[in-house]
Amino acid sequence: MADELVFYTNPMSRGRIARWMLEEVGQPYRTEILDYATSMKAPAYLAVNPMGKVPAIQHGGRVVTECAAICAYLADAFPEANLAPAAKDRADYYRWMFFAAGPLEAASTNTAMGFVVPEERKAMAGYGSLQQTVDALERAVTGKTYIAGDRFSAADVYVGSQIGWGLQFGWLEKRPAFEAYAGGLMSRPAAVRAREIDDALMAPPS
């Protein structure tokens, strides 16, 4: 089908973010599960994403990679799902989605790998320090149900996923603002469905 939506993923990957977004969109999609050691590095998939990483989507022959880009693309491709603010109201939507994809992702990855930016070189790092990044994120979600206005959006899928994982894996302090914000999002029906799908894919065969 010319407009078929194909989702390439592995249940133990950031593909869980894209899965949640797809479930929020509510459109039919076909899932291709890839293995890290084989199919993810095979020529067929490298033709889709030369990085050999997941997730990726194909929609009508167009390829989108990177979770934040997938979330933003799907919100625009399926406007009937109401997952993006009006164009004039997208400042916070873009700001915090890409804050989470840029400074937060970089700071959390470096921290997890034990990289510490020397004090005299913090100005060279886009995120400065993990502490600065986390404090900014806390201010962004304090007292808010949604990150970019008065209704749920694709930015909540991405930011909420990053906070949820940070709390789960321990690189993000369990501050009340983070727990309140992420907790409300994770109970959404689409988020629950997405977790159930991916968890079932991870379960050993009976």
Residue pairs with C-beta under 8 A, 6 or more apart in sequence:
2 60
2 61
3 59
3 60
4 30
4 58
4 59
4 60
5 22
5 27
5 28
5 29
5 30
5 57
5 58
5 59
6 29
6 30
6 31
6 32
6 57
6 58
6 59
7 15
7 18
7 19
7 22
7 29
7 30
7 31
7 32
7 55
7 56
7 57
8 15
8 32
8 34
8 45
8 48
8 49
8 54
8 55
8 56
8 57
8 58
9 15
9 16
9 18
9 19
9 31
9 32
9 33
9 34
9 54
9 55
10 33
10 34
10 35
10 36
10 40
10 54
11 33
11 198
11 199
11 201
11 202
12 202
13 54
13 55
14 54
14 55
14 67
15 54
15 55
15 198
16 161
16 194
16 195
16 198
17 55
17 67
17 70
17 71
17 157
17 158
17 161
18 55
18 57
18 67
18 70
18 71
19 55
19 194
19 197
19 198
20 157
20 161
20 190
20 191
20 194
20 195
21 70
21 71
21 74
21 75
21 83
21 154
21 157
21 158
22 29
22 74
22 194
23 190
23 191
23 193
23 194
23 197
24 81
24 83
24 152
24 154
24 157
24 188
24 190
25 74
25 75
25 78
25 81
25 83
26 78
26 81
26 190
27 78
27 81
29 57
33 201
34 40
34 45
34 54
39 45
40 52
40 53
40 54
41 52
45 52
46 52
48 56
48 58
48 63
49 56
49 63
49 65
51 65
53 65
55 65
55 67
55 70
56 63
56 64
56 65
56 70
57 63
57 64
57 70
57 73
57 74
59 73
59 77
64 70
64 73
66 101
67 101
67 158
67 161
68 97
68 98
68 100
68 101
68 158
71 97
71 154
71 155
71 157
71 158
72 84
72 97
72 154
74 81
74 83
74 154
75 81
75 83
75 84
75 153
75 154
76 84
82 151
83 152
83 153
83 154
83 157
84 90
84 93
84 153
84 154
85 93
85 148
85 149
85 151
85 153
89 148
89 149
90 148
92 147
92 148
92 149
92 155
93 147
93 148
93 149
93 153
93 154
93 155
94 155
96 140
96 147
96 148
96 155
96 159
97 148
97 154
97 155
97 158
97 159
99 136
99 137
99 140
100 137
100 158
100 159
100 162
101 158
102 126
102 127
103 126
103 127
103 128
103 133
103 136
104 127
104 133
104 137
104 162
105 162
106 125
106 126
106 127
107 127
107 129
107 130
107 133
107 134
108 130
108 162
108 166
108 171
108 172
110 116
110 117
110 130
111 130
111 171
112 169
112 171
117 124
117 125
117 128
117 129
122 128
122 129
127 133
130 171
134 172
134 173
137 159
137 163
137 178
138 175
138 177
138 178
140 147
140 159
141 147
141 159
141 163
141 177
141 178
141 180
141 181
142 177
143 177
144 181
145 181
145 184
146 152
146 153
146 156
147 153
147 155
147 156
147 159
147 160
147 181
148 155
148 156
152 185
152 188
156 185
157 185
160 181
160 182
160 185
160 186
163 172
163 178
163 181
163 182
164 182
164 185
164 186
166 172
166 178
167 174
167 178
167 179
167 182
172 178
185 191
186 192
